[in-house]
Amino acid sequence: MIREKYTRRVKETSINIVQSKIESIREKDITKTGFRVYKDGKIGVAGALGKYDEEAMFKKAEEALNLNIPYENEPSCNRNQSMVLGANIPKGKELINEIESLLEELRKNDDFIFSNKINVIEEEVTLENNNELNLKYNTRYMSCAIIVKEKTSKKTMDLFIPYEGRNFNKVEFINFANNLLNAYRIKVQVPKKSKLPVVYLNTDMSILKVFLKDLNGRKFGSGASVFSEFIDQKKFSSDFTLYQTSHPDDDSNCKFFDQEGVVNSNYRYPLIENGVIKSPFTDKTVSKLYDLPLTGAANCEFDGVPGLKGVPNLIVKSGEKTAKELLNGEMGIFIFIAAGGDFTSEGGFGTPVQLAFLFDGEKFVGRLPELQVSSHVYNMFGEDFRGVSCNIGIPGMNSKYMIMDMDVKKL
């Protein structure tokens, strides 16, 4: 019988901002532990919050084998690996002073009000079993989306200033925020062309949701995906490579192993490579069921059964050109807030855009009126795909600019 333990400890400092000032500071430290036992093609699970008696918890997991939950995969084994990701984010009083200083700079934009939370998170995750598996991941990062409201506005939110990363630079953040706020103040018109270069970040799931849906291994393997018939076929631009990623350079909080202990080479798995559909994302069960590659996409709650649940981290591979070079002298339409859009079952895409900026490849130029953008999955990531920049989109974060030509019209 294989015994396995999954532990996730999260220490969080949450700084609450109200009316552009720090209102309160809250700290928490929570440990969740899952216990799994594997025997005769079945799995039993149990879970504990905080302190626990390990033998008692494994006994509960053994008793859960009577529920006859099938798990006919071999548990991961014979791997000892750890990853500790450093961060330059201050702690304690120094952190509070840094945020106070940040807010002082933001308040110079006195026609806006700033609010929401800034969270600093330290996370440690381990997965170990009695079959020589010992995986450990530790990270520390800052995450926020500072809500911005224009004082004269009737809305509850006009825009936000995002950040998530391990390497926070206050000067770069303020410069980015000031460019964003200055551009918001300047109203500009849509360039007079029906088809324009549209700019997303290469981690934006709103534009990648078709792949989250139709590269799901269960849907793909059953033949229900729009991509099911095109394995190993070139359907997209040669410049388009889509990774399932657990690489620390791609995401500030992305552990290098999945819930079944699978670790990919270079922490990435190409689902689409140079335009060729290579594989859907899979866990061990779906990989075996449909004879598909194993991509390590298993997920579950700490006390659950690992499976193809939730969504993996996806990222589009960056290229060698800057955003300015990809725009090639044109102005781009940077999509900042777009809610209500989706892909059709045939691959058509459309979304209203509540907030967009005119973008010259280096900075925001002005605020555009509300828009509608549309295209088709095989066009936007195919013949109309300009590429992903080599330069970072938001200072301190890992996302790059992804540019494609799309139909754009004013609402």
N, C-alpha and C positions, 0 to 999 in steps of 0.2 A: 504494500500500500504506500502510495506517495502522499506525503504531507507537505503542504505549501502554505506560506504566509505572505500576505500582501499588506504593507503598512504605508500609510500616507499621513504625514504630519505637516500641518500648515500653521505657520505663525504669521499673523497679519497685524499691521498698524494701519488704521483707517483714519484719515484726517478729513473731517467734514467741513466744507466751505459753504458759508451762507453770506449773502450780500458782500461778496469779495473779501471776506475775512474768515479766519479759522474760528469755527464755533465750538468744536469738540474734537477730542482724540480718543479713539477706542482701540484696544488691543485684544487679541484673542489667540489662543494656542490650542488647537484641536488635533487629536490623533485618532485615526480610524484604522482598524485592523481587520482584515478578512482572513479567515481560516478555510482552507480547502483540503479535501482528501479525495484521492482518485483510487478506485478499485473496481475491477471487473467491468470496465466500460461505463462506470457511473461516477458522478461527482456529488459530494456533500459539502455544503458551505455553512459557515456561521460567521457572525461579525460582532465586534466589540468597539465601543467608544471609550477612549481613555484607558485606564488601567484594567488589567484582566489577568485571569489565571490561565496560562497557556494550555496546560493539559486539559483543563475543564472545557476550554473552547474547542480544542481539537476533538474532544469526546462528543461535543454537540455536533460538530461537522460530520463525524462518523455516524452518529445517529440519523443525520439527514440523508445518508445513503439509502435509507428505507423509503425515501420519496421517489426512488428510481429515476432520477434525473440523468438522462444519457449524456455521456461524454466519452467518445470512442477515440480520442486523440492521445498521442503520447505527450505527457507534460515535458516542458523544456528542461534540459539538464546540461551538466558539464560546462557551465559558463560562469566565470567570475569576472565581473566588470563594474566599474564605478565611473561616474562623471560628476565633477563638482565644478559648477559654473560661477566664476567670480563676478562681483558687481562693484561699481564705484558709488553706490547709493549710501549716503550717510545714515547713521543710526541715532536714536535717542534725541537729545536736545539739539544736536547738530542738524538732524533731519528737520525738526520743527523750524529751526532758524532758516534753513534752506527754503522751505515752503513759504515762510513769512516773506523772505526776500523776493521770491518768485511772485507772490501776490502783490507786493509793493510795486513791482514793475508792471504787472497787468493793470493795476488800478490807475496807472497813468493814462490808460484808455478810458477816461471817465464818462464816456457816453455808453459804456457797457457795464453790465453786472455779471459777476462770475460766481458759479456755485457748483455743487456736486462733491464727490469724494476723490481723494488721492490715496491710493492704497499701495503700501509697500509689503510685499509678500515673500516669505521664505518658505520653501517647500522641500521636503525630503520624502522620497518614495523608494521603497525597497520591495523586491520580490525574491523570495528564497524558498528552497525546498530541500528535502533530504536526498535528492538525486543530483547533488553538487551544482545547484543553481544559486547564484548569489549576485543579484543586480541591484545597484544603488545609484540614485540620482539626487542631486541637490542643486537648487538654484535660488537666486534672490533677485527680485525685479520690482519695478514700479509700474503701476497701471492706473490710468485715469482717462476720463473724457470730461474735461472741464466744460460745463454748460455755459454758454454765453447768451445773454439776453440784452438786446438793445433797449436802453431806458425808455425810449418813446414807442417801443413795440407793444402790441397787444398779445403777442404770442408768449407762451411759457418758455420757449427756446427758439433762438434764431440760428444758432450754429454751435459747434463744440470744438474744443482743442484737444486732439487725441495724443496719447503717448503710452507706449508699453515697451519697456526694455530694461536691460541690465546696466546700460552705460548712459546715465543721465547727465546732460550738459545744459546747465541753466541758460547760458548765453545763447546757445543754438536754439533752445526751446523758445526763448523770448523773441529771438529774431523771426522764427517761424510764425509764432503767434501774432506778432506785429504785422508781418506780411499778410497773414490771413485776415486780420481785422481791418487793415487798410484797404485791402481788395474788397472786403464786404461793403465798405462805405461808398465804393465807386460803382455806379450802375453802368453796365455796358450792354451792347446789343449783340445778338448772335450773328456771326459772319454770314454773308449772303451766299451760302452754298447749302444744298440739301444734304450733302454727304460731307462729314467733317471728321477730323481725328479726335477721338474720344479717349480720355485718359482715366484709367482706374489704377488702383494698386494691385500688384500681382498676388496678393493674399486676400483680395476682396471676395468673400463667398457669395455675394449677391450676383456676381457675374460668372461665378464658377459653379453655381448650384446645379446646373444641368449635369455636371460631372459627378457631383455628390449623389445625385439621384440615379443616373444611368450607368455609372461605373461602380455601383454597388454590386458586389460579387453575386449575391443571391438573385438579384434582378437580371444581371447580365447572364448568369449561367442558366437561368430558366428560360431565356429567350425573350424576355419582356422589355429589355433595354433597346433604345434606338441604335445602340452600338453593337448589339449582340452578334450581328452577322459580319462585322468588320474587323475581327481580330487579325492582327498583323497586316492590316491594310492602311495605306496612307490616305487620311481623310482631312488633314489639316496642314497648315503651313509648316515648312521645314524648320522654321524658327520657333515653333511651338512645342515645348516639352513640359509636360505636367507631372510633377512629383507628388507622391504621398511622402510626407517628410516628418522626420523626428530629429532633424539636424539642428544643433543649437544656433547656427547662423541664420536659420530660417524663422525661428520662433523663440521668444523669450522664455516660454514655459512649455516645453515639449519634451517629455522624457524619452530617452533613446530606445526604450523597449515598450512593447504593448502588454496588455493584460494577460497574455499567454507566454510572456517572456521571449517573444521573437525580436531579434535585433537585425535590422537590414544593413547590408554593406553600405558604408558611408552614410548610414542613417537616412537614406532616401531610396524610394522605389519608383522607377519611371512607369507611370500608367500609360502615358502617351509620350513617345520619344521621336523628336524631329518630324512630328506630324503623323507618326504611325501609332495606331492603337495597339498597345502591348498587353495590357492586363487590366481587369477591374481590381478594386481593392477587396481583400479577402481576410478571413480568419482561418484557423486550421480546419474547422468543420466545413465551411463553404469551399475551401480549396480542395479538400478530399472529395466532397460530394459531386462537384462539377469538373474535377480534374483541371483546376486552374492554378496558376502560380500562387504561392503563399506570400502575401505582402505585409503581414503583421499589423492588421487593422482591428484586432480584437479589443473590445472595451466592455466595461460593466461597472456597476456600483462596487464599492469596496467589499461588500458582503454578497455580491451576486455571482452568477455563472458567466464566465467570459464568452463573448460572442460578437457577432457583427452588429453592434449597437452604437447609436450615436453616429458621429461623422469624424473621419480622420482629418488631419491637417493637410491641406493641399497648397501647393505653391507652383507658380509658373517660372521656369528657369529664366534667369536674366541673360542678356546678351552682352555685346561688346560696345554698343553705342550708347551715348547719353540720351536723355529725353529730348534735348534740343536737337540733336542729330536725327533722331527718329521723326521729329516733327518737320524737319527739313524746311525751315523758314515759315511754316504755318503756325497759327495759333491753335492750341488744343482746347477741348472742352473737358475740364476736370470735374468728374462726378463726385460731389461731396456728400450729399444726402439724397438717396433715391429709394423710396418705399412704395410698394404696391406693384412691382414688376415681377415677371416670371417668364419661363420658357414654356412653349406649347409642347404637346406630345410629339410634334413633328420637328421640333428644334427651333421654331421661331422665337424671337426674344423681343420684348418691349417693356419699357418702364417709364413712368413719370419721374421727373427729376425735380425735387423740391429746392435743391440748392446746388448750383454749379458755378465754377469760376473759369474765366478766360485765363489760359495758362500758356506762357511763352517757352516752357521747357525748363525754366529755372525758378520762376516765381509766379504767384498769382497776380493777375493784372486788374481784374474787376469782377463784380458779381453779375451773373447773367440772369435773365428772367427765368421763370419756371419752364421746363422743357419736356419733350418726349423724345427718347432715343429708341431706335429699333434696328434689328438686323436678324440674321439667322446664324445658328451655331457654326455651320460649315463656312460661312462667310467671315464672321467676326474673328474666328480663330484660324481661318484659311487665307483666302486671297486678300482679305482686307486687314490682316494682322500685320502691324508694322514691327512689333517686337516688344521686349521688356528691356528697360534701360539698365545700364551698369551702375548708375548713381542712385542713391537712396532717396526715397520719396519724402519721408518725414524724419527729421534729425533724431538719432538715437534708436530708431526702429529699423527693422530689417526689410521692410517692404520696398519694392522698386516700382517705377512707373511702367504700366502696361498700356500700350497705345494701339488702337484699332480704328479703322474708318467705319462710321455708322451713320444711319439716317438720323438727322436731328431737325426737330421743328419746335417752334415756340408754341406753348400752350395758350 
